[in-house]
Amino acid sequence: MTEPTTNKQDNMSLKNNIYFKVGTIVIITLLLLIPTSMINNLIHEREATQTKAINEVSSKWAEEQTISGPFISIPYNRFVKEISGKDSTEKIVQLKEYIHILPSQLKVSGNIHPEKRHRGIYEIVVYNSKLDIAGTFNMFDISSLDIQTKDIQFDKAELVIGINDLRGIEQQVSLKWNNEKITFNPGVSSNDIIDSGINALLNIKPNDSSTYNFSLNLDLKGSQLLFFTPVGKVTDINLASEWTNPSFNGAFLPDSREITDKGFTANWNVLHLNRNYPQIWTGSRYSIANSSFGIDLLLPVDNYQKSFRSIHYAILFIAFTFLGFFFIEVLNKVFIHPIQYILVGVALIVFYTLLLSISEHLNFNLAFIVSAIATLVLIAGYVRAILNSGKLALLISGILTVLYSFIFTIIQLQDFALLIGSIGVFIILGIIMYFSRKIDWYNLNLNEKKE
């Protein structure tokens, strides 16, 4: 009568042993998320340090540049009624505002000469550019603004070019205005459109029906970005550079471009119908900044973004590795202590610190391979020592190799990462289910070692 009770107690003990082991593995996995989160923060800190280094170099060289214009700003007097005092005295107040006129045609052509600078271990891209800017202003249709000619100060008209960082100007800038040569001055008289730039005083006559042709050469340096605004009724921009990894950003993509191992060429052709502001207006009612576009001189590798993407799969990596260890216990009747699970888990986490630190000095793909091999050899050697089995060490090495290859593939295929990741996890789950299909989970003894 005692034998059935003993068997029942043994089965309950075995079941409790399994539940305890699984629970322990789950708890260890969750605890390992703490150092994983710390490494994730470390990646953020290193990226912030890189950004700080870029800003330091840019602040001494020149910041990102956007060329806004050229356009003409003409001051005029506007009169408004103002009521003041207890007796509601009415008086006329004179205000100074500006008319802004955009060119009929704008052509920009130039070359960008990038350079790599270093701040510690970080690379920063700066550039020198030589730009030829030309175009025309047709007859000014001031009548559409309902402003009397006598209130417009034509003698104070300015041709304005917006430049983000004036420290980037390398040579004196001179304007050829029809047959007249005019020197530019720093600053802008009105902040209606831009806050920083240069200006040249123009000779414009009231009711002038002339067409004004202009041209200038601009030697400008900056950091990483060079953008333009399509202020012309027709804007045509042609750029060339020996940089082989450009990114075309902003409101408009190039109409044509060619990228080779010797550099790139790009052309934009933008009409006034493609943007949301007219050729002439007063005050600050329109903004031209949202229509800017141009070149972003990207560095070929962004190791921090790839490190972020790889550590997102840390929980998946740890879970599948521990699952592999658990099935080795079950199928080979060996016992792996929770402390040994922890040590293996820490080794898996250290992989990400190796990857982060090595990728700051080597190509990311090479850094990944070196870190993966180092981690794989460490864990395989440890398994060989604790289980005294070369066969099981090779098995663990195979599992880790598959997992590292899987993560590496996902990182490379950014656009298809979700698809490949989902298919990969499905296949791995299918393999686990296949090999565990005949395991009798109610009759296991994890403490009994296989002879």
VEXDREN-2710 file (C-alpha; in Angstrom, 1 decimal):
% VEXDREN-2710
k/r/px/py/pz
1/MET/0.0/0.0/0.0
2/THR/3.0/2.3/0.5
3/GLU/4.5/1.8/-3.0
4/PRO/1.9/3.9/-5.0
5/THR/2.3/6.7/-2.5
6/THR/6.0/6.6/-2.8
7/ASN/5.8/6.7/-6.6
8/LYS/3.4/9.6/-6.4
9/GLN/5.7/11.5/-4.1
10/ASP/8.6/10.9/-6.4
11/ASN/6.7/12.2/-9.4
12/MET/5.7/15.3/-7.5
13/SER/9.3/15.8/-6.4
14/LEU/10.5/15.4/-10.0
15/LYS/7.8/17.9/-11.2
16/ASN/8.8/20.4/-8.5
17/ASN/12.5/19.9/-9.5
18/ILE/11.6/20.8/-13.1
19/TYR/9.5/23.8/-12.1
20/PHE/12.2/25.0/-9.8
21/LYS/14.9/24.8/-12.5
22/VAL/12.7/26.6/-15.1
23/GLY/11.8/29.2/-12.6
24/THR/15.4/29.8/-11.7
25/ILE/16.4/30.1/-15.4
26/VAL/13.6/32.7/-15.9
27/ILE/14.7/34.7/-12.9
28/ILE/18.3/34.7/-14.0
29/THR/17.3/35.8/-17.5
30/LEU/15.3/38.7/-16.1
31/LEU/18.1/39.7/-13.7
32/LEU/20.5/39.9/-16.7
33/LEU/18.3/42.6/-18.2
34/ILE/19.7/44.9/-15.6
35/PRO/23.3/44.9/-16.9
36/THR/21.8/44.9/-20.5
37/SER/20.0/48.1/-19.7
38/MET/23.2/49.5/-18.3
39/ILE/25.1/48.7/-21.5
40/ASN/22.3/50.3/-23.5
41/ASN/22.8/53.5/-21.4
42/LEU/26.5/53.2/-22.0
43/ILE/25.9/53.2/-25.8
44/HIS/23.8/56.4/-25.4
45/GLU/26.6/58.0/-23.4
46/ARG/29.3/57.1/-26.0
47/GLU/27.0/58.4/-28.8
48/ALA/26.5/61.6/-26.8
49/THR/30.3/61.9/-26.4
50/GLN/30.7/61.5/-30.2
51/THR/28.1/64.2/-30.8
52/LYS/29.9/66.5/-28.3
53/ALA/33.2/65.9/-30.2
54/ILE/31.5/66.8/-33.5
55/ASN/30.0/69.9/-32.0
56/GLU/33.4/71.0/-30.6
57/VAL/35.1/70.6/-34.0
58/SER/32.1/72.3/-35.8
59/SER/32.2/75.2/-33.4
60/LYS/35.8/75.9/-34.3
61/TRP/35.4/75.2/-38.0
62/ALA/31.9/76.2/-39.0
63/GLU/28.5/74.7/-38.3
64/GLU/26.0/73.1/-40.7
65/GLN/25.2/75.5/-43.5
66/THR/22.0/76.5/-45.3
67/ILE/22.2/79.1/-48.0
68/SER/18.9/81.0/-48.1
69/GLY/18.5/83.3/-51.0
70/PRO/19.6/85.5/-52.5
71/PHE/16.5/87.8/-52.3
72/ILE/15.9/91.5/-52.3
73/SER/14.6/93.3/-49.2
74/ILE/13.3/96.9/-49.6
75/PRO/12.2/98.9/-46.5
76/TYR/9.0/100.9/-46.7
77/ASN/6.9/103.1/-44.4
78/ARG/3.6/101.8/-43.2
79/PHE/1.2/104.1/-41.4
80/VAL/-1.3/102.9/-38.8
81/LYS/-3.8/104.6/-36.5
82/GLU/-3.2/104.3/-32.8
83/ILE/-5.7/105.3/-30.1
84/SER/-4.3/106.3/-26.7
85/GLY/-5.2/108.2/-23.6
86/LYS/-8.5/108.5/-21.7
87/ASP/-9.9/110.8/-24.4
88/SER/-9.1/108.2/-27.0
89/THR/-6.8/110.5/-28.9
90/GLU/-6.1/109.2/-32.4
91/LYS/-2.7/109.6/-33.9
92/ILE/-0.8/108.2/-37.0
93/VAL/2.2/106.0/-36.2
94/GLN/4.9/105.3/-38.8
95/LEU/6.3/101.7/-38.9
96/LYS/9.2/100.4/-40.9
97/GLU/8.6/97.1/-42.6
98/TYR/10.2/95.3/-45.6
99/ILE/9.2/94.1/-49.0
100/HIS/10.9/90.8/-50.0
101/ILE/11.4/90.0/-53.6
102/LEU/12.6/86.6/-54.9
103/PRO/14.6/86.1/-58.2
104/SER/13.0/84.9/-61.4
105/GLN/15.9/82.5/-62.0
106/LEU/18.5/81.1/-59.7
107/LYS/21.4/78.9/-60.7
108/VAL/23.9/77.4/-58.3
109/SER/26.8/75.2/-59.3
110/GLY/29.8/74.1/-57.2
111/ASN/32.1/71.6/-55.8
112/ILE/32.2/70.3/-52.2
113/HIS/35.6/69.2/-50.8
114/PRO/35.1/67.1/-47.7
115/GLU/37.7/66.4/-45.1
116/LYS/37.8/64.0/-42.1
117/ARG/38.9/65.5/-38.8
118/HIS/39.5/63.6/-35.6
119/ARG/38.7/64.4/-32.0
120/GLY/40.1/61.6/-29.9
121/ILE/38.8/58.4/-31.4
122/TYR/35.9/60.1/-33.2
123/GLU/35.8/61.1/-36.9
124/ILE/34.1/64.3/-38.0
125/VAL/33.3/65.4/-41.5
126/VAL/33.9/69.0/-42.5
127/TYR/34.0/70.5/-45.9
128/ASN/35.1/73.4/-48.1
129/SER/32.8/74.4/-51.0
130/LYS/33.2/76.7/-54.0
131/LEU/29.9/77.9/-55.2
132/ASP/28.9/80.0/-58.3
133/ILE/25.6/81.7/-57.7
134/ALA/23.8/83.5/-60.5
135/GLY/20.3/84.6/-61.6
136/THR/18.0/87.3/-62.6
137/PHE/15.4/89.6/-61.1
138/ASN/12.6/90.7/-63.5
139/MET/10.6/93.9/-63.3
140/PHE/9.3/94.4/-59.8
141/ASP/5.5/94.2/-59.5
142/ILE/5.2/96.5/-56.5
143/SER/1.6/97.4/-57.5
144/SER/0.3/94.0/-56.3
145/LEU/1.2/95.0/-52.7
146/ASP/-1.0/98.1/-52.5
147/ILE/1.9/100.2/-51.3
148/GLN/2.4/103.8/-52.5
149/THR/5.7/104.3/-54.4
150/LYS/6.6/107.4/-52.3
151/ASP/6.6/105.2/-49.1
152/ILE/9.2/102.7/-50.5
153/GLN/12.9/103.5/-49.7
154/PHE/14.4/102.2/-53.0
155/ASP/17.8/103.8/-52.0
156/LYS/18.1/101.3/-49.1
157/ALA/17.3/98.1/-51.0
158/GLU/19.5/95.2/-50.2
159/LEU/20.4/91.9/-51.9
160/VAL/20.5/89.4/-49.0
161/ILE/22.0/85.9/-48.7
162/GLY/21.2/83.9/-45.6
163/ILE/24.2/81.9/-44.3
164/ASN/23.8/80.0/-41.0
165/ASP/27.4/80.4/-39.8
166/LEU/29.3/83.4/-41.1
167/ARG/32.6/82.0/-39.9
168/GLY/32.4/79.7/-42.8
169/ILE/33.0/82.4/-45.4
170/GLU/36.6/82.0/-46.7
171/GLN/37.0/84.9/-49.1
172/GLN/35.6/88.4/-49.5
173/VAL/32.3/88.1/-51.4
174/SER/31.6/90.6/-54.2
175/LEU/28.3/90.9/-56.2
176/LYS/28.2/91.6/-59.8
177/TRP/24.9/93.5/-60.3
178/ASN/24.4/94.0/-64.1
179/ASN/27.6/95.9/-64.8
180/GLU/28.2/97.1/-61.3
181/LYS/30.5/95.5/-58.7
182/ILE/29.3/95.7/-55.1
183/THR/30.9/94.4/-51.9
184/PHE/28.8/92.5/-49.4
185/ASN/28.4/93.6/-45.8
186/PRO/27.9/91.3/-42.8
187/GLY/24.4/91.0/-41.1
188/VAL/20.9/91.5/-42.2
189/SER/18.5/94.5/-41.7
190/SER/15.4/92.4/-41.2
191/ASN/14.8/89.1/-39.4
192/ASP/11.6/88.5/-41.4
193/ILE/13.1/85.6/-43.3
194/ILE/16.6/84.9/-41.9
195/ASP/18.5/85.7/-38.8
196/SER/22.1/85.5/-40.1
197/GLY/23.6/86.4/-43.5
198/ILE/25.3/89.1/-45.6
199/ASN/23.9/92.0/-47.6
200/ALA/24.8/94.3/-50.5
201/LEU/23.2/97.8/-51.1
202/LEU/21.6/98.0/-54.5
203/ASN/20.9/100.8/-56.9
204/ILE/17.2/100.3/-57.8
205/LYS/15.0/103.0/-59.3
206/PRO/11.2/103.4/-58.7
207/ASN/9.0/101.9/-61.5
208/ASP/12.1/100.3/-63.0
209/SER/11.2/97.9/-65.8
210/SER/14.8/96.6/-66.1
211/THR/15.9/93.0/-65.7
212/TYR/18.8/92.7/-63.2
213/ASN/21.4/90.0/-63.7
214/PHE/23.5/89.1/-60.7
215/SER/26.4/86.7/-60.0
216/LEU/28.8/86.0/-57.2
217/ASN/31.3/83.4/-56.0
218/LEU/31.0/82.0/-52.5
219/ASP/33.8/80.0/-50.8
220/LEU/32.1/78.5/-47.8
221/LYS/33.1/75.9/-45.3
222/GLY/30.9/74.0/-42.9
223/SER/30.3/70.7/-41.2
224/GLN/28.4/67.7/-42.6
225/LEU/25.3/69.5/-44.1
226/LEU/25.1/71.9/-47.0
227/PHE/21.5/72.9/-47.8
228/PHE/19.9/75.4/-50.2
229/THR/16.5/77.1/-50.4
230/PRO/14.7/77.2/-53.8
231/VAL/13.9/80.9/-53.9
232/GLY/14.0/81.3/-57.7
233/LYS/10.9/81.0/-59.8
234/VAL/13.1/78.4/-61.4
235/THR/15.9/77.1/-59.2
236/ASP/18.6/74.9/-60.8
237/ILE/21.4/73.5/-58.5
238/ASN/24.3/71.4/-59.6
239/LEU/26.7/69.9/-57.1
240/ALA/29.7/67.6/-57.4
241/SER/32.1/66.1/-54.9
242/GLU/34.6/63.3/-54.4
243/TRP/32.5/62.1/-51.3
244/THR/31.3/58.5/-52.1
245/ASN/28.6/58.2/-49.4
246/PRO/26.2/61.2/-49.7
247/SER/22.7/61.4/-48.3
248/PHE/20.3/63.6/-50.2
249/ASN/17.9/65.1/-47.6
250/GLY/15.4/67.9/-47.2
251/ALA/12.2/68.9/-49.0
252/PHE/13.4/67.8/-52.5
253/LEU/15.4/64.9/-53.8
254/PRO/17.7/65.4/-56.9
255/ASP/16.1/65.1/-60.3
256/SER/19.3/63.3/-61.4
257/ARG/22.3/61.9/-59.5
258/GLU/25.2/59.7/-60.1
259/ILE/27.3/58.1/-57.3
260/THR/30.5/56.2/-58.1
261/ASP/33.6/55.2/-56.2
262/LYS/35.1/58.5/-57.3
263/GLY/32.3/60.7/-55.9
264/PHE/28.9/62.0/-56.8
265/THR/27.1/64.6/-59.0
266/ALA/23.6/65.7/-58.4
267/ASN/21.1/68.1/-60.0
268/TRP/17.9/69.7/-58.6
269/ASN/15.4/71.7/-60.6
270/VAL/12.7/73.2/-58.5
271/LEU/9.8/75.4/-59.6
272/HIS/8.0/78.1/-57.6
273/LEU/4.9/76.0/-57.9
274/ASN/6.6/73.3/-55.9
275/ARG/6.9/75.4/-52.7
276/ASN/4.4/77.2/-50.6
277/TYR/5.4/80.9/-50.8
278/PRO/5.1/83.6/-53.6
279/GLN/7.8/85.6/-55.4
280/ILE/7.0/88.8/-53.5
281/TRP/5.5/89.6/-50.1
282/THR/5.8/91.9/-47.1
283/GLY/6.8/91.2/-43.5
284/SER/7.3/87.7/-42.0
285/ARG/4.1/86.1/-43.2
286/TYR/6.0/83.3/-45.1
287/SER/8.8/81.0/-44.1
288/ILE/11.3/79.6/-46.7
289/ALA/13.1/77.3/-44.2
290/ASN/10.8/74.3/-44.7
291/SER/11.7/74.1/-48.4
292/SER/15.4/73.7/-48.0
293/PHE/17.3/70.7/-49.3
294/GLY/20.8/69.5/-50.0
295/ILE/23.6/67.2/-49.1
296/ASP/24.4/65.3/-45.9
297/LEU/27.9/64.0/-45.9
298/LEU/27.4/60.8/-44.0
299/LEU/30.2/58.8/-42.5
300/PRO/30.2/55.3/-44.0
301/VAL/29.5/53.5/-40.7
302/ASP/27.5/54.4/-37.7
303/ASN/28.6/51.8/-35.1
304/TYR/26.4/53.2/-32.3
305/GLN/23.2/52.7/-34.3
306/LYS/24.2/49.1/-35.1
307/SER/25.1/48.5/-31.4
308/PHE/21.7/49.7/-30.4
309/ARG/20.1/47.4/-32.9
310/SER/22.1/44.4/-31.7
311/ILE/21.4/44.9/-28.0
312/HIS/17.7/45.0/-28.7
313/TYR/18.0/41.2/-29.3
314/ALA/19.9/40.5/-26.0
315/ILE/16.9/39.0/-24.2
316/LEU/16.2/36.8/-27.2
317/PHE/19.8/35.7/-27.3
318/ILE/20.1/34.9/-23.6
319/ALA/16.7/33.1/-23.6
320/PHE/17.6/30.8/-26.5
321/THR/21.1/30.1/-25.1
322/PHE/19.7/29.2/-21.7
323/LEU/17.0/27.1/-23.4
324/GLY/19.8/25.2/-25.2
325/PHE/21.6/24.6/-21.8
326/PHE/18.3/23.4/-20.3
327/PHE/17.7/20.8/-23.1
328/ILE/21.3/19.6/-22.7
329/GLU/20.5/18.9/-19.1
330/VAL/17.3/17.2/-19.9
331/LEU/18.5/15.1/-22.9
332/ASN/22.0/14.2/-21.5
333/LYS/21.0/13.7/-17.8
334/VAL/23.6/16.3/-16.6
335/PHE/23.2/19.0/-14.0
336/ILE/24.2/22.6/-14.5
337/HIS/24.1/24.8/-11.4
338/PRO/22.3/28.1/-11.5
339/ILE/25.7/29.8/-10.7
340/GLN/27.0/28.4/-14.0
341/TYR/23.9/29.8/-15.8
342/ILE/24.8/33.2/-14.4
343/LEU/28.4/33.0/-15.5
344/VAL/27.4/32.1/-19.0
345/GLY/24.8/34.9/-19.0
346/VAL/27.4/37.4/-17.9
347/ALA/29.6/36.2/-20.7
348/LEU/26.8/36.8/-23.2
349/ILE/26.4/40.4/-21.8
350/VAL/30.1/41.1/-21.9
351/PHE/29.9/40.4/-25.7
352/TYR/28.0/43.7/-26.1
353/THR/30.7/45.7/-24.2
354/LEU/33.3/44.1/-26.4
355/LEU/31.3/44.9/-29.5
356/LEU/30.9/48.6/-28.4
357/SER/34.5/49.2/-27.5
358/ILE/36.1/47.4/-30.4
359/SER/33.7/49.0/-33.0
360/GLU/35.0/52.4/-31.9
361/HIS/38.4/51.4/-33.4
362/LEU/37.5/48.9/-36.1
363/ASN/34.9/48.3/-38.8
364/PHE/31.6/47.3/-37.1
365/ASN/31.3/44.0/-38.9
366/LEU/34.9/43.0/-38.0
367/ALA/34.3/44.1/-34.4
368/PHE/31.2/41.9/-34.3
369/ILE/33.1/38.9/-35.6
370/VAL/36.0/39.4/-33.2
371/SER/33.6/39.8/-30.2
372/ALA/31.5/36.8/-31.2
373/ILE/34.5/34.5/-31.6
374/ALA/35.9/35.6/-28.2
375/THR/32.6/35.0/-26.4
376/LEU/32.0/31.7/-28.2
377/VAL/35.5/30.4/-27.3
378/LEU/35.1/31.5/-23.7
379/ILE/31.7/29.8/-23.2
380/ALA/32.7/26.7/-25.1
381/GLY/35.8/26.3/-23.0
382/TYR/33.8/26.8/-19.8
383/VAL/31.2/24.2/-20.9
384/ARG/34.0/21.8/-21.8
385/ALA/35.4/22.2/-18.3
386/ILE/32.2/21.9/-16.2
387/LEU/30.6/19.1/-18.2
388/ASN/33.8/17.3/-19.2
389/SER/32.4/16.7/-22.6
390/GLY/33.9/17.9/-25.9
391/LYS/30.7/16.8/-27.7
392/LEU/28.5/19.1/-25.6
393/ALA/31.0/22.0/-25.9
394/LEU/30.8/21.6/-29.7
395/LEU/27.0/21.5/-29.5
396/ILE/27.0/24.8/-27.5
397/SER/29.4/26.3/-29.9
398/GLY/27.1/25.4/-32.8
399/ILE/24.1/26.9/-31.0
400/LEU/25.9/30.2/-30.3
401/THR/27.3/30.3/-33.9
402/VAL/23.8/30.0/-35.3
403/LEU/22.5/32.7/-32.9
404/TYR/25.4/35.1/-33.6
405/SER/25.0/34.6/-37.4
406/PHE/21.2/35.2/-37.0
407/ILE/21.7/38.5/-35.2
408/PHE/24.5/39.6/-37.6
409/THR/22.2/39.0/-40.5
410/ILE/19.3/41.0/-39.0
411/ILE/21.7/43.9/-38.3
412/GLN/22.8/44.0/-41.9
413/LEU/19.3/43.8/-43.4
414/GLN/17.8/46.8/-41.7
415/ASP/14.8/47.1/-44.0
416/PHE/13.9/43.4/-43.7
417/ALA/15.0/43.0/-40.0
418/LEU/11.4/42.4/-38.8
419/LEU/10.7/39.9/-41.6
420/ILE/13.9/37.9/-41.2
421/GLY/13.8/38.1/-37.4
422/SER/10.2/36.7/-37.3
423/ILE/11.0/33.9/-39.7
424/GLY/14.2/33.1/-37.8
425/VAL/12.5/32.9/-34.4
426/PHE/9.7/30.8/-35.9
427/ILE/12.3/28.3/-37.3
428/ILE/14.2/28.2/-34.0
429/LEU/11.0/27.6/-32.1
430/GLY/10.1/24.8/-34.5
431/ILE/13.4/23.1/-34.0
432/ILE/13.0/23.2/-30.2
433/MET/9.5/21.8/-30.4
434/TYR/10.7/19.0/-32.7
435/PHE/13.6/17.8/-30.5
436/SER/11.4/18.1/-27.3
437/ARG/8.4/16.3/-28.7
438/LYS/9.2/12.9/-27.1
439/ILE/10.5/14.1/-23.8
440/ASP/8.5/12.8/-20.8
441/TRP/8.5/15.9/-18.6
442/TYR/6.8/14.0/-15.7
443/ASN/9.6/11.4/-15.5
444/LEU/12.8/13.4/-15.4
445/ASN/15.6/13.5/-12.9
446/LEU/17.9/16.4/-13.5
447/ASN/20.1/15.4/-10.6
448/GLU/20.9/12.0/-12.2
449/LYS/24.0/12.2/-14.4
450/LYS/24.3/10.2/-17.5
451/GLU/27.0/7.6/-17.2
END
